[in-house]
């Protein structure tokens, strides 16, 4: 039995004088203990609002919730505010996207960590402060005793994110929800944060729901992936299966639009044309149809059901899926090797995370010296003889 089972989750926002807006429509997925499940998609697809619904952080007024979200046999969508308050931190914890706005700016970091320890673990005084320092040390914050006395604005972005992780794992929750935890961090800090999350999963068996738009994070961390578009899960598959054969036209285009290191010079990127429709004015049919190169008249009526045209466990919500078997190359390596790119590109130190390398600027065709300058071009033989004379 999965630790978290989300079944046909729907989230609708109501407004005065306007029709309802369904931000999430019929999303289903399971998360097992020790498993990393990814929700991936562009901004506005419903990823973050899904996480807020699971944590009971959406307002009661103006929001309609449907479906079920069972955690350890309890439906999170119907629990009272007091019951959810007891669940948060102790059983479920969340790492938010922006640590600066998530932390209280006028309270030292140490007091924010010890508050969790006092409420959920009953620790007081010196014992709580010592445990808070140990938590900061565990997530890689140097000189943790001094950092406890500092305010959020005195910490770097990476340290603030680590402090949020320390608060999230303070009570050893069985499940962690990470909403874009590496946004606005430089690549080195991103790698360290992802490695830290991976250690939590591997060593403590924590279930992790990773919300991201970064396919490199998906390739390096997730076991199961759900691709969201306009509030619907359009494709659900294992990590390797998705990268080897993306079947929904949106997932296919998403992977195909990533810059390739081995692409011929001058080859343009393959963007997904158009933009997402206004959800208020949607009619029946597939929301991706206006942007799809594979649409038929059947796509414009009815709601596509989740089927498994490729194989068991690989669900696709499309009446005309991409079944050509054409290999999609991503992150500079063949699709079936994309999930192993970490091992090929990560530094030798075990502390470094295993995430695919990102495409850099194109080479200009000239060899480079150790100093990074272009090596001088060899002169033709005729010019050498002329110089000698």
Backbone torsions as a table, in degrees:
resi	resn	phi	psi	omega
1	UNK	NA	127.4	-178.6
2	UNK	-65.8	151.8	177.8
3	UNK	-67.3	-42.1	176.7
4	UNK	-125.8	128.5	178.4
5	UNK	-127.8	111.6	179.0
6	UNK	-101.7	124.3	-174.9
7	UNK	-127.3	114.2	175.8
8	UNK	52.4	46.4	178.9
9	UNK	-68.5	130.3	175.1
10	UNK	-132.2	140.5	179.7
11	UNK	-131.7	119.3	-176.7
12	UNK	-122.5	130.5	176.3
13	UNK	-101.3	129.6	179.8
14	UNK	-103.8	147.6	-179.5
15	UNK	-142.6	156.2	-179.4
16	UNK	-75.5	128.9	176.1
17	UNK	76.0	2.6	179.1
18	UNK	-132.5	158.2	177.3
19	UNK	-71.4	160.0	179.8
20	UNK	-64.8	149.3	177.2
21	UNK	-113.8	117.5	179.2
22	UNK	-91.9	103.5	-177.0
23	UNK	-77.3	-33.2	178.1
24	UNK	-132.2	134.3	-172.2
25	UNK	-136.7	99.9	172.6
26	UNK	68.8	41.9	179.9
27	UNK	-87.7	131.9	179.6
28	UNK	-134.2	137.5	174.2
29	UNK	-166.6	161.1	177.1
30	UNK	-121.5	150.2	174.7
31	UNK	-130.5	120.6	178.7
32	UNK	-92.8	163.0	176.3
33	UNK	-60.5	132.0	179.3
34	UNK	75.7	11.7	-178.8
35	UNK	-108.6	147.9	175.6
36	UNK	-111.3	116.7	179.4
37	UNK	-112.9	130.8	-178.0
38	UNK	-104.6	138.5	167.4
39	UNK	-109.5	113.8	-173.6
40	UNK	-123.7	145.7	179.2
41	UNK	165.5	170.3	-178.6
42	UNK	-75.6	170.9	-179.8
43	UNK	-59.0	136.0	178.5
44	UNK	88.8	6.9	-177.5
45	UNK	-85.4	-8.7	177.5
46	UNK	109.5	8.7	-176.9
47	UNK	-66.2	-56.2	-174.3
48	UNK	-67.3	-38.5	-179.0
49	UNK	-67.7	-27.8	173.7
50	UNK	-63.4	-45.3	179.9
51	UNK	-64.4	-39.2	179.0
52	UNK	-65.3	-36.4	177.1
53	UNK	-65.4	-41.4	-179.8
54	UNK	-65.8	-31.6	-179.7
55	UNK	-89.0	-0.8	-179.8
56	UNK	68.3	33.9	-175.8
57	UNK	-107.2	5.7	175.8
58	UNK	-84.3	147.3	179.0
59	UNK	-64.7	151.5	-179.5
60	UNK	-74.4	-35.1	-178.4
61	UNK	-88.2	139.2	176.3
62	UNK	79.6	7.3	-179.3
63	UNK	-132.3	129.4	175.4
64	UNK	-113.0	127.0	178.7
65	UNK	-108.7	140.9	177.6
66	UNK	-135.1	164.3	-178.3
67	UNK	84.6	-163.0	-179.0
68	UNK	-135.6	151.4	174.3
69	UNK	-141.0	89.5	-173.8
70	UNK	-91.3	122.4	173.0
71	UNK	-113.9	115.8	179.3
72	UNK	52.3	39.4	177.0
73	UNK	87.0	-2.8	179.9
74	UNK	-109.7	135.1	179.2
75	UNK	-82.1	110.2	-176.7
76	UNK	-64.4	-25.2	-175.5
77	UNK	-76.5	-17.3	-176.6
78	UNK	-113.9	0.0	179.6
79	UNK	-69.4	149.3	177.4
80	UNK	-71.5	166.8	179.8
81	UNK	-61.3	-40.5	179.4
82	UNK	-66.5	-40.1	179.0
83	UNK	-65.7	-40.7	178.3
84	UNK	-67.4	-33.9	178.5
85	UNK	-63.6	-36.0	176.6
86	UNK	-73.4	-30.6	179.7
87	UNK	-72.0	-42.1	-176.8
88	UNK	-66.1	133.1	-180.0
89	UNK	89.9	-46.2	-177.2
90	UNK	-84.7	-40.6	-178.9
91	UNK	-114.8	-41.3	179.0
92	UNK	-120.3	139.7	176.8
93	UNK	-140.7	155.5	-176.1
94	UNK	-134.0	138.8	172.9
95	UNK	-105.1	117.6	-174.4
96	UNK	-85.4	165.7	-173.1
97	UNK	-69.6	-42.1	-175.5
98	UNK	-114.3	102.7	-176.7
99	UNK	-66.4	-29.7	-177.7
100	UNK	-65.7	-38.7	178.7
101	UNK	-86.3	-15.1	179.7
102	UNK	-83.5	-31.5	178.2
103	UNK	-86.2	146.5	177.8
104	UNK	-72.5	120.4	-173.1
105	UNK	-71.1	-17.3	-175.2
106	UNK	-107.9	10.3	178.4
107	UNK	-123.3	131.9	177.8
108	UNK	-56.7	151.2	-177.8
109	UNK	-58.3	-39.6	-177.8
110	UNK	-59.9	-41.6	179.5
111	UNK	-66.5	-32.4	179.4
112	UNK	-70.5	-32.9	177.4
113	UNK	-75.6	-44.9	-177.6
114	UNK	-66.9	-26.3	177.2
115	UNK	-59.3	-40.4	178.8
116	UNK	-66.3	-42.7	-179.1
117	UNK	-64.8	-37.8	179.9
118	UNK	-69.0	-40.4	-175.4
119	UNK	-74.8	-45.6	-170.9
120	UNK	-99.3	-22.5	-177.8
121	UNK	-117.3	-2.1	175.9
122	UNK	69.4	18.6	-179.2
123	UNK	-83.8	148.9	-177.5
124	UNK	-135.1	158.2	168.4
125	UNK	50.8	-130.3	-174.4
126	UNK	-62.5	-35.1	179.9
127	UNK	-64.5	-40.9	178.6
128	UNK	-67.3	-40.0	179.3
129	UNK	-66.2	-39.7	178.0
130	UNK	-64.9	-41.9	178.5
131	UNK	-65.6	-37.2	177.6
132	UNK	-63.5	-42.6	177.5
133	UNK	-63.7	-39.9	177.8
134	UNK	-63.1	-38.4	178.9
135	UNK	-65.0	-44.2	178.4
136	UNK	-63.7	-38.7	177.9
137	UNK	-65.8	-38.0	-178.3
138	UNK	-64.8	-32.2	-179.6
139	UNK	-92.2	7.8	171.4
140	UNK	91.1	21.7	176.3
141	UNK	-89.5	119.3	-178.8
142	UNK	-69.8	151.1	179.1
143	UNK	49.1	59.7	-172.3
144	UNK	-63.1	-32.3	-179.1
145	UNK	-62.6	-39.7	178.2
146	UNK	-72.0	-37.8	-178.0
147	UNK	-65.8	-26.5	178.9
148	UNK	-59.8	-29.1	-176.5
149	UNK	-89.0	-6.4	-175.6
150	UNK	-90.8	157.5	178.3
151	UNK	-91.2	158.4	-176.4
152	UNK	-52.4	-38.3	-177.0
153	UNK	-69.3	-14.1	179.3
154	UNK	-86.8	-6.5	178.8
155	UNK	-100.0	153.1	174.4
156	UNK	-72.7	167.9	180.0
157	UNK	-59.3	-41.3	178.9
158	UNK	-65.5	-39.4	178.7
159	UNK	-67.1	-39.3	177.8
160	UNK	-61.5	-41.8	179.3
161	UNK	-66.1	-38.2	176.6
162	UNK	-65.2	-37.6	177.6
163	UNK	-63.2	-39.6	176.3
164	UNK	-62.6	-40.3	178.6
165	UNK	-65.0	-40.8	177.6
166	UNK	-59.9	-41.2	178.1
167	UNK	-66.4	-36.9	-177.8
168	UNK	-68.6	-35.7	-175.5
169	UNK	-98.5	6.9	-175.6
170	UNK	-58.3	-33.9	-177.7
171	UNK	-106.2	16.5	179.8
172	UNK	50.1	57.5	-179.7
173	UNK	-65.9	152.5	179.3
174	UNK	-77.1	-20.8	-179.1
175	UNK	-136.8	139.9	-179.1
176	UNK	-126.1	134.5	175.1
177	UNK	-112.6	121.7	-178.8
178	UNK	-114.4	114.2	-178.4
179	UNK	-100.2	99.9	179.5
180	UNK	47.8	58.1	-172.9
181	UNK	-70.8	-11.0	-177.7
182	UNK	-110.6	9.8	-179.9
183	UNK	-63.4	137.7	175.5
184	UNK	68.7	11.1	174.9
185	UNK	-102.0	149.8	178.3
186	UNK	-71.2	166.2	-170.0
187	UNK	-60.1	-40.2	-179.0
188	UNK	-63.6	-44.9	179.8
189	UNK	-68.5	-37.4	175.7
190	UNK	-55.9	-45.6	-178.3
191	UNK	-61.4	-41.5	-179.3
192	UNK	-67.2	-40.3	179.5
193	UNK	-65.0	-42.8	179.6
194	UNK	-65.5	-38.3	177.7
195	UNK	-65.1	-37.4	178.0
196	UNK	-63.5	-43.2	178.2
197	UNK	-64.6	-39.0	179.7
198	UNK	-64.1	-38.2	178.0
199	UNK	-64.3	-38.6	178.3
200	UNK	-61.1	-40.9	-179.9
201	UNK	-69.3	-46.0	-175.0
202	UNK	-71.1	-40.9	-172.4
203	UNK	-89.7	-33.1	-176.1
204	UNK	-109.6	-4.7	179.8
205	UNK	69.5	24.2	-179.8
206	UNK	-68.7	136.7	172.1
207	UNK	-81.8	135.3	-174.5
208	UNK	-127.8	125.2	171.4
209	UNK	-103.1	107.9	-175.9
210	UNK	-98.6	119.1	179.0
211	UNK	-104.5	121.0	-174.0
212	UNK	-158.4	160.7	169.9
213	UNK	-111.4	0.2	-175.1
214	UNK	-92.4	111.7	-178.6
215	UNK	-70.6	-21.5	173.5
216	UNK	-65.2	-39.8	175.9
217	UNK	-63.9	-42.4	179.1
218	UNK	-60.3	-46.7	-177.1
219	UNK	-65.6	-33.4	-174.8
220	UNK	-92.5	-13.5	-170.3
221	UNK	-129.0	-37.3	-168.8
222	UNK	-82.5	148.1	172.5
223	UNK	-94.3	-43.7	180.0
224	UNK	-124.3	143.3	-174.8
225	UNK	-128.7	134.9	173.2
226	UNK	-119.4	119.0	-179.7
227	UNK	-92.7	122.4	-178.9
228	UNK	-106.3	140.2	172.8
229	UNK	-141.7	123.2	177.4
230	UNK	52.8	42.0	174.9
231	UNK	85.1	-2.2	-179.9
232	UNK	-116.8	146.1	172.7
233	UNK	-82.1	107.5	-175.2
234	UNK	-90.9	-19.7	177.0
235	UNK	-154.1	138.8	179.4
236	UNK	-137.2	122.4	-175.7
237	UNK	-159.5	166.4	170.5
238	UNK	-65.6	158.1	-177.0
239	UNK	-56.2	-49.6	-177.8
240	UNK	-66.0	-41.0	-179.2
241	UNK	-63.6	-40.0	-178.9
242	UNK	-65.9	-44.4	-178.5
243	UNK	-73.1	-30.1	179.8
244	UNK	-76.0	-37.6	-178.1
245	UNK	-148.3	78.8	172.3
246	UNK	-65.8	127.6	-168.5
247	UNK	-109.3	-34.6	174.8
248	UNK	-73.6	138.1	-178.8
249	UNK	-54.4	-32.8	178.9
250	UNK	-69.9	-46.5	177.9
251	UNK	-63.0	-38.7	178.2
252	UNK	-62.0	-44.7	178.9
253	UNK	-69.7	-34.5	179.6
254	UNK	-62.8	-46.0	179.0
255	UNK	-72.1	-35.6	-178.3
256	UNK	-72.3	-16.6	-178.0
257	UNK	-88.5	-0.6	179.8
258	UNK	-77.3	136.3	177.2
259	UNK	-59.0	139.6	-179.3
260	UNK	-108.5	135.0	177.7
261	UNK	-70.0	-27.2	-176.8
262	UNK	-99.0	11.6	-179.3
263	UNK	-70.8	143.4	176.5
264	UNK	-58.4	147.8	-178.5
265	UNK	-63.5	132.7	179.1
266	UNK	89.9	-6.9	179.6
267	UNK	-71.1	124.8	-177.7
268	UNK	-73.5	156.5	173.5
269	UNK	-69.1	159.8	-179.7
270	UNK	-109.1	84.5	-178.5
271	UNK	-74.4	161.3	171.8
272	UNK	-85.5	119.6	-173.7
273	UNK	-70.9	159.1	176.2
274	UNK	75.9	-170.1	178.9
275	UNK	-143.7	164.7	-175.5
276	UNK	-66.1	144.0	-179.4
277	UNK	-75.3	160.7	172.7
278	UNK	-70.7	123.4	-174.8
279	UNK	-68.5	-19.1	179.8
280	UNK	-69.9	-33.1	-173.8
281	UNK	-99.2	12.3	-178.1
282	UNK	-67.0	141.7	169.5
283	UNK	-104.3	-169.1	176.8
284	UNK	-68.9	164.8	176.9
285	UNK	107.7	178.8	-178.7
286	UNK	-75.0	129.4	-178.6
287	UNK	-67.8	-22.8	-178.4
288	UNK	-87.1	-8.6	-174.7
289	UNK	-52.9	-43.3	-178.7
290	UNK	-63.1	-18.1	-178.2
291	UNK	-108.5	-0.7	-169.9
292	UNK	-92.2	138.9	176.7
293	UNK	-86.3	-4.2	-175.5
294	UNK	-116.4	10.6	-172.1
295	UNK	-73.0	151.5	174.3
296	UNK	-127.8	176.3	178.9
297	UNK	-61.3	-28.6	179.3
298	UNK	-64.3	-26.2	-179.2
299	UNK	-70.2	-20.4	-173.3
300	UNK	-90.8	-0.8	179.8
301	UNK	-136.5	144.2	-179.6
302	UNK	76.4	177.3	179.6
303	UNK	-114.8	120.2	179.8
304	UNK	-59.9	136.8	178.5
305	UNK	-95.3	156.1	179.9
306	UNK	-76.5	117.9	179.1
307	UNK	-122.6	173.7	-179.4
308	UNK	-126.0	71.4	-176.7
309	UNK	-72.4	-20.8	-177.6
310	UNK	-91.9	-42.2	-178.2
311	UNK	171.8	169.0	-178.8
312	UNK	-61.1	136.4	179.0
313	UNK	86.9	-3.6	179.4
314	UNK	-117.1	88.6	-175.4
315	UNK	-90.1	141.3	-178.7
316	UNK	-136.6	132.4	177.8
317	UNK	-101.6	80.6	-175.7
318	UNK	-161.4	140.2	177.8
319	UNK	-88.4	-13.0	-179.6
320	UNK	-137.8	64.8	-175.1
321	UNK	-68.3	161.5	178.9
322	UNK	-83.6	106.4	-177.0
323	UNK	-119.0	26.0	-176.4
324	UNK	-74.7	-20.7	-177.1
325	UNK	75.4	10.5	179.4
326	UNK	-68.5	131.0	-178.1
327	UNK	-71.5	130.0	175.6
328	UNK	-99.3	121.8	179.4
329	UNK	-93.3	129.3	-177.0
330	UNK	-132.2	147.5	174.1
331	UNK	56.4	26.4	174.0
332	UNK	85.6	2.0	179.9
333	UNK	-134.2	159.1	177.3
334	UNK	-57.2	151.9	-173.0
335	UNK	-57.0	-41.4	-176.8
336	UNK	-71.4	-13.1	177.2
337	UNK	-102.8	-2.7	-174.4
338	UNK	-60.6	-38.4	-177.4
339	UNK	-74.2	-13.2	176.9
340	UNK	-101.9	7.0	-176.9
341	UNK	-61.9	-27.6	-178.9
342	UNK	-59.0	-47.8	-177.2
343	UNK	-62.7	-30.4	-177.6
344	UNK	-83.2	-23.3	-172.7
345	UNK	-115.2	-18.2	-176.2
346	UNK	-75.2	150.5	175.3
347	UNK	-62.4	165.7	-173.6
348	UNK	-71.2	-25.9	-177.5
349	UNK	-62.9	134.6	-178.5
350	UNK	-65.5	-20.6	-178.1
351	UNK	-74.0	-15.0	-178.7
352	UNK	-81.0	140.4	-177.2
353	UNK	-76.5	162.0	-179.4
354	UNK	-103.8	83.9	178.1
355	UNK	-124.1	148.1	-177.6
356	UNK	-62.3	145.7	175.9
357	UNK	-68.9	146.4	179.2
358	UNK	-94.5	152.5	-177.5
359	UNK	-66.3	135.9	177.4
360	UNK	-106.9	-172.7	179.5
361	UNK	-65.4	151.5	-178.0
362	UNK	-70.1	144.6	176.3
363	UNK	-73.0	153.5	-177.3
364	UNK	-96.9	8.4	176.0
365	UNK	91.0	-5.1	-179.8
366	UNK	-101.3	144.6	176.6
367	UNK	-70.1	153.3	179.9
368	UNK	-117.8	146.5	175.9
369	UNK	-82.9	175.7	179.4
370	UNK	-62.1	-27.0	179.8
371	UNK	-80.3	-5.4	178.3
372	UNK	95.0	-5.0	178.7
373	UNK	-85.9	151.5	179.4
374	UNK	-66.6	133.9	177.9
375	UNK	-69.7	145.0	-179.7
376	UNK	-63.9	141.9	-180.0
377	UNK	-71.5	142.5	178.6
378	UNK	-69.0	138.1	179.9
379	UNK	-84.0	147.1	175.0
380	UNK	-62.2	157.8	-178.7
381	UNK	-58.6	-39.3	-177.3
382	UNK	-62.0	-39.7	-179.9
383	UNK	-69.7	-35.0	178.0
384	UNK	-62.1	-44.1	-179.9
385	UNK	-64.8	-37.9	-179.7
386	UNK	-64.6	-40.6	179.0
387	UNK	-66.7	-36.8	-178.8
388	UNK	-66.9	-34.6	-179.6
389	UNK	-75.9	NA	NA
